[in-house]
Amino acid sequence: MAHPLIRTPARQDHARCLRLAAWYRRQLSAGDASMRDRHAWAIGQARKLRNRFPHRLSGK
C-alpha cells in the first residue's frame, strides 16, 4: 500500500474536481447561473473518481 502522503493521480484529479466544484458553487451563489452545468460536471467527475478508485481515495 502506498504511503498516504504520496498523491496518486486519482487523488489529484479528485481534489482538482472538488476545488473546481467549490469555485463554481461560489460563482453560482454570486448570481452567475451559467456555472450550474459546470458545477454539476465537476461534482459528477468527483463522484465517478470516488466510485472507480474507492481504495485510493478512502484515506486508508
Backbone atoms as SQL, in Angstrom:
CREATE TABLE atoms (id INTEGER PRIMARY KEY, chain TEXT, resi INTEGER, resn TEXT, atom TEXT, x REAL, y REAL, z REAL);
INSERT INTO atoms VALUES
  (1, 'A', 1, 'MET', 'N', 0.849, -1.184, 0.000),
  (2, 'A', 1, 'MET', 'CA', 0.000, 0.000, 0.000),
  (3, 'A', 1, 'MET', 'C', 0.889, 1.241, 0.000),
  (4, 'A', 2, 'ALA', 'N', 0.479, 2.232, -0.760),
  (5, 'A', 2, 'ALA', 'CA', 1.241, 3.480, -0.875),
  (6, 'A', 2, 'ALA', 'C', 1.109, 4.291, 0.407),
  (7, 'A', 3, 'HIS', 'N', 2.126, 5.072, 0.666),
  (8, 'A', 3, 'HIS', 'CA', 2.097, 5.971, 1.806),
  (9, 'A', 3, 'HIS', 'C', 0.986, 6.988, 1.602),
  (10, 'A', 4, 'PRO', 'N', 0.183, 7.283, 2.627),
  (11, 'A', 4, 'PRO', 'CA', -0.970, 8.180, 2.441),
  (12, 'A', 4, 'PRO', 'C', -0.614, 9.603, 2.016),
  (13, 'A', 5, 'LEU', 'N', 0.631, 10.023, 2.261),
  (14, 'A', 5, 'LEU', 'CA', 1.004, 11.374, 1.865),
  (15, 'A', 5, 'LEU', 'C', 1.446, 11.464, 0.410),
  (16, 'A', 6, 'ILE', 'N', 1.684, 10.318, -0.217),
  (17, 'A', 6, 'ILE', 'CA', 2.054, 10.310, -1.626),
  (18, 'A', 6, 'ILE', 'C', 0.779, 10.415, -2.441),
  (19, 'A', 7, 'ARG', 'N', 0.701, 11.429, -3.255),
  (20, 'A', 7, 'ARG', 'CA', -0.524, 11.684, -4.016),
  (21, 'A', 7, 'ARG', 'C', -0.537, 10.857, -5.283),
  (22, 'A', 8, 'THR', 'N', -1.599, 10.145, -5.500),
  (23, 'A', 8, 'THR', 'CA', -1.775, 9.397, -6.730),
  (24, 'A', 8, 'THR', 'C', -2.505, 10.281, -7.734),
  (25, 'A', 9, 'PRO', 'N', -2.418, 9.954, -9.014),
  (26, 'A', 9, 'PRO', 'CA', -3.174, 10.744, -9.996),
  (27, 'A', 9, 'PRO', 'C', -4.670, 10.781, -9.697),
  (28, 'A', 10, 'ALA', 'N', -5.228, 9.683, -9.216),
  (29, 'A', 10, 'ALA', 'CA', -6.654, 9.673, -8.891),
  (30, 'A', 10, 'ALA', 'C', -6.961, 10.666, -7.774),
  (31, 'A', 11, 'ARG', 'N', -6.111, 10.692, -6.748),
  (32, 'A', 11, 'ARG', 'CA', -6.319, 11.651, -5.657),
  (33, 'A', 11, 'ARG', 'C', -6.198, 13.083, -6.157),
  (34, 'A', 12, 'GLN', 'N', -5.225, 13.328, -6.999),
  (35, 'A', 12, 'GLN', 'CA', -5.026, 14.675, -7.531),
  (36, 'A', 12, 'GLN', 'C', -6.221, 15.099, -8.380),
  (37, 'A', 13, 'ASP', 'N', -6.699, 14.209, -9.235),
  (38, 'A', 13, 'ASP', 'CA', -7.855, 14.533, -10.077),
  (39, 'A', 13, 'ASP', 'C', -9.097, 14.760, -9.227),
  (40, 'A', 14, 'HIS', 'N', -9.292, 13.928, -8.208),
  (41, 'A', 14, 'HIS', 'CA', -10.448, 14.069, -7.329),
  (42, 'A', 14, 'HIS', 'C', -10.396, 15.412, -6.597),
  (43, 'A', 15, 'ALA', 'N', -9.231, 15.750, -6.074),
  (44, 'A', 15, 'ALA', 'CA', -9.079, 17.028, -5.372),
  (45, 'A', 15, 'ALA', 'C', -9.309, 18.206, -6.317),
  (46, 'A', 16, 'ARG', 'N', -8.803, 18.087, -7.529),
  (47, 'A', 16, 'ARG', 'CA', -8.984, 19.153, -8.522),
  (48, 'A', 16, 'ARG', 'C', -10.472, 19.340, -8.841),
  (49, 'A', 17, 'CYS', 'N', -11.199, 18.242, -8.998),
  (50, 'A', 17, 'CYS', 'CA', -12.640, 18.335, -9.280),
  (51, 'A', 17, 'CYS', 'C', -13.382, 18.991, -8.119),
  (52, 'A', 18, 'LEU', 'N', -13.003, 18.644, -6.896),
  (53, 'A', 18, 'LEU', 'CA', -13.666, 19.252, -5.745),
  (54, 'A', 18, 'LEU', 'C', -13.361, 20.745, -5.642),
  (55, 'A', 19, 'ARG', 'N', -12.125, 21.134, -5.959),
  (56, 'A', 19, 'ARG', 'CA', -11.787, 22.568, -5.949),
  (57, 'A', 19, 'ARG', 'C', -12.571, 23.316, -7.023),
  (58, 'A', 20, 'LEU', 'N', -12.667, 22.715, -8.215),
  (59, 'A', 20, 'LEU', 'CA', -13.454, 23.341, -9.280),
  (60, 'A', 20, 'LEU', 'C', -14.912, 23.482, -8.873),
  (61, 'A', 21, 'ALA', 'N', -15.466, 22.419, -8.305),
  (62, 'A', 21, 'ALA', 'CA', -16.866, 22.454, -7.886),
  (63, 'A', 21, 'ALA', 'C', -17.091, 23.553, -6.854),
  (64, 'A', 22, 'ALA', 'N', -16.157, 23.699, -5.935),
  (65, 'A', 22, 'ALA', 'CA', -16.289, 24.751, -4.918),
  (66, 'A', 22, 'ALA', 'C', -16.246, 26.132, -5.562),
  (67, 'A', 23, 'TRP', 'N', -15.344, 26.310, -6.517),
  (68, 'A', 23, 'TRP', 'CA', -15.245, 27.608, -7.185),
  (69, 'A', 23, 'TRP', 'C', -16.517, 27.900, -7.984),
  (70, 'A', 24, 'TYR', 'N', -17.009, 26.879, -8.708),
  (71, 'A', 24, 'TYR', 'CA', -18.250, 27.066, -9.468),
  (72, 'A', 24, 'TYR', 'C', -19.416, 27.358, -8.529),
  (73, 'A', 25, 'ARG', 'N', -19.440, 26.713, -7.362),
  (74, 'A', 25, 'ARG', 'CA', -20.504, 26.945, -6.395),
  (75, 'A', 25, 'ARG', 'C', -20.473, 28.389, -5.885),
  (76, 'A', 26, 'ARG', 'N', -19.274, 28.909, -5.654),
  (77, 'A', 26, 'ARG', 'CA', -19.169, 30.321, -5.234),
  (78, 'A', 26, 'ARG', 'C', -19.695, 31.247, -6.318),
  (79, 'A', 27, 'GLN', 'N', -19.378, 30.925, -7.563),
  (80, 'A', 27, 'GLN', 'CA', -19.874, 31.750, -8.668),
  (81, 'A', 27, 'GLN', 'C', -21.401, 31.673, -8.748),
  (82, 'A', 28, 'LEU', 'N', -21.953, 30.475, -8.535),
  (83, 'A', 28, 'LEU', 'CA', -23.413, 30.322, -8.526),
  (84, 'A', 28, 'LEU', 'C', -24.048, 31.161, -7.422),
  (85, 'A', 29, 'SER', 'N', -23.446, 31.116, -6.248),
  (86, 'A', 29, 'SER', 'CA', -24.021, 31.863, -5.123),
  (87, 'A', 29, 'SER', 'C', -23.897, 33.371, -5.338),
  (88, 'A', 30, 'ALA', 'N', -22.957, 33.780, -6.191),
  (89, 'A', 30, 'ALA', 'CA', -22.803, 35.200, -6.506),
  (90, 'A', 30, 'ALA', 'C', -23.763, 35.629, -7.623),
  (91, 'A', 31, 'GLY', 'N', -24.539, 34.679, -8.141),
  (92, 'A', 31, 'GLY', 'CA', -25.548, 35.022, -9.134),
  (93, 'A', 31, 'GLY', 'C', -25.212, 34.632, -10.557),
  (94, 'A', 32, 'ASP', 'N', -24.104, 33.960, -10.786),
  (95, 'A', 32, 'ASP', 'CA', -23.711, 33.548, -12.143),
  (96, 'A', 32, 'ASP', 'C', -24.313, 32.185, -12.462),
  (97, 'A', 33, 'ALA', 'N', -25.527, 32.183, -12.990),
  (98, 'A', 33, 'ALA', 'CA', -26.252, 30.938, -13.266),
  (99, 'A', 33, 'ALA', 'C', -25.606, 30.111, -14.364),
  (100, 'A', 34, 'SER', 'N', -24.703, 30.692, -15.136),
  (101, 'A', 34, 'SER', 'CA', -24.058, 29.937, -16.208),
  (102, 'A', 34, 'SER', 'C', -23.108, 28.870, -15.665),
  (103, 'A', 35, 'MET', 'N', -22.810, 28.926, -14.381),
  (104, 'A', 35, 'MET', 'CA', -21.898, 27.955, -13.771),
  (105, 'A', 35, 'MET', 'C', -22.604, 26.683, -13.308),
  (106, 'A', 36, 'ARG', 'N', -23.908, 26.632, -13.429),
  (107, 'A', 36, 'ARG', 'CA', -24.683, 25.481, -12.937),
  (108, 'A', 36, 'ARG', 'C', -24.252, 24.178, -13.604),
  (109, 'A', 37, 'ASP', 'N', -24.117, 24.169, -14.921),
  (110, 'A', 37, 'ASP', 'CA', -23.708, 22.954, -15.634),
  (111, 'A', 37, 'ASP', 'C', -22.269, 22.575, -15.307),
  (112, 'A', 38, 'ARG', 'N', -21.411, 23.560, -15.178),
  (113, 'A', 38, 'ARG', 'CA', -20.010, 23.273, -14.843),
  (114, 'A', 38, 'ARG', 'C', -19.895, 22.689, -13.440),
  (115, 'A', 39, 'HIS', 'N', -20.673, 23.216, -12.503),
  (116, 'A', 39, 'HIS', 'CA', -20.674, 22.693, -11.143),
  (117, 'A', 39, 'HIS', 'C', -21.151, 21.249, -11.135),
  (118, 'A', 40, 'ALA', 'N', -22.224, 20.979, -11.842),
  (119, 'A', 40, 'ALA', 'CA', -22.741, 19.609, -11.911),
  (120, 'A', 40, 'ALA', 'C', -21.713, 18.663, -12.532),
  (121, 'A', 41, 'TRP', 'N', -21.022, 19.130, -13.558),
  (122, 'A', 41, 'TRP', 'CA', -19.987, 18.294, -14.188),
  (123, 'A', 41, 'TRP', 'C', -18.868, 17.977, -13.202),
  (124, 'A', 42, 'ALA', 'N', -18.373, 18.991, -12.487),
  (125, 'A', 42, 'ALA', 'CA', -17.263, 18.792, -11.557),
  (126, 'A', 42, 'ALA', 'C', -17.654, 17.838, -10.427),
  (127, 'A', 43, 'ILE', 'N', -18.845, 17.997, -9.895),
  (128, 'A', 43, 'ILE', 'CA', -19.325, 17.089, -8.842),
  (129, 'A', 43, 'ILE', 'C', -19.468, 15.680, -9.403),
  (130, 'A', 44, 'GLY', 'N', -19.992, 15.566, -10.604),
  (131, 'A', 44, 'GLY', 'CA', -20.142, 14.257, -11.240),
  (132, 'A', 44, 'GLY', 'C', -18.799, 13.575, -11.454),
  (133, 'A', 45, 'GLN', 'N', -17.802, 14.319, -11.889),
  (134, 'A', 45, 'GLN', 'CA', -16.469, 13.750, -12.096),
  (135, 'A', 45, 'GLN', 'C', -15.869, 13.288, -10.765),
  (136, 'A', 46, 'ALA', 'N', -16.023, 14.072, -9.714),
  (137, 'A', 46, 'ALA', 'CA', -15.504, 13.685, -8.404),
  (138, 'A', 46, 'ALA', 'C', -16.171, 12.401, -7.929),
  (139, 'A', 47, 'ARG', 'N', -17.469, 12.281, -8.141),
  (140, 'A', 47, 'ARG', 'CA', -18.186, 11.063, -7.738),
  (141, 'A', 47, 'ARG', 'C', -17.731, 9.859, -8.549),
  (142, 'A', 48, 'LYS', 'N', -17.527, 10.058, -9.851),
  (143, 'A', 48, 'LYS', 'CA', -17.051, 8.953, -10.697),
  (144, 'A', 48, 'LYS', 'C', -15.695, 8.465, -10.228),
  (145, 'A', 49, 'LEU', 'N', -14.800, 9.396, -9.915),
  (146, 'A', 49, 'LEU', 'CA', -13.473, 9.006, -9.436),
  (147, 'A', 49, 'LEU', 'C', -13.563, 8.273, -8.104),
  (148, 'A', 50, 'ARG', 'N', -14.411, 8.754, -7.198),
  (149, 'A', 50, 'ARG', 'CA', -14.561, 8.093, -5.897),
  (150, 'A', 50, 'ARG', 'C', -15.112, 6.681, -6.082),
  (151, 'A', 51, 'ASN', 'N', -16.042, 6.498, -6.998),
  (152, 'A', 51, 'ASN', 'CA', -16.613, 5.168, -7.240),
  (153, 'A', 51, 'ASN', 'C', -15.625, 4.252, -7.946),
  (154, 'A', 52, 'ARG', 'N', -14.807, 4.811, -8.812),
  (155, 'A', 52, 'ARG', 'CA', -13.868, 3.994, -9.591),
  (156, 'A', 52, 'ARG', 'C', -12.638, 3.606, -8.775),
  (157, 'A', 53, 'PHE', 'N', -12.187, 4.481, -7.884),
  (158, 'A', 53, 'PHE', 'CA', -10.977, 4.243, -7.106),
  (159, 'A', 53, 'PHE', 'C', -11.246, 4.401, -5.602),
  (160, 'A', 54, 'PRO', 'N', -12.178, 3.647, -5.045),
  (161, 'A', 54, 'PRO', 'CA', -12.503, 3.855, -3.625),
  (162, 'A', 54, 'PRO', 'C', -11.338, 3.564, -2.687),
  (163, 'A', 55, 'HIS', 'N', -10.503, 2.604, -3.024),
  (164, 'A', 55, 'HIS', 'CA', -9.369, 2.254, -2.167),
  (165, 'A', 55, 'HIS', 'C', -8.286, 3.319, -2.189),
  (166, 'A', 56, 'ARG', 'N', -8.190, 4.085, -3.247),
  (167, 'A', 56, 'ARG', 'CA', -7.167, 5.136, -3.339),
  (168, 'A', 56, 'ARG', 'C', -7.653, 6.449, -2.731),
  (169, 'A', 57, 'LEU', 'N', -8.965, 6.627, -2.651),
  (170, 'A', 57, 'LEU', 'CA', -9.496, 7.898, -2.182),
  (171, 'A', 57, 'LEU', 'C', -10.056, 7.803, -0.770),
  (172, 'A', 58, 'SER', 'N', -10.012, 6.635, -0.172),
  (173, 'A', 58, 'SER', 'CA', -10.621, 6.469, 1.138),
  (174, 'A', 58, 'SER', 'C', -9.787, 7.062, 2.260),
  (175, 'A', 59, 'GLY', 'N', -8.493, 7.289, 2.009),
  (176, 'A', 59, 'GLY', 'CA', -7.628, 7.813, 3.054),
  (177, 'A', 59, 'GLY', 'C', -7.080, 6.755, 3.970),
  (178, 'A', 60, 'LYS', 'N', -7.326, 5.491, 3.664),
  (179, 'A', 60, 'LYS', 'CA', -6.839, 4.376, 4.490),
  (180, 'A', 60, 'LYS', 'C', -5.489, 3.921, 4.045);
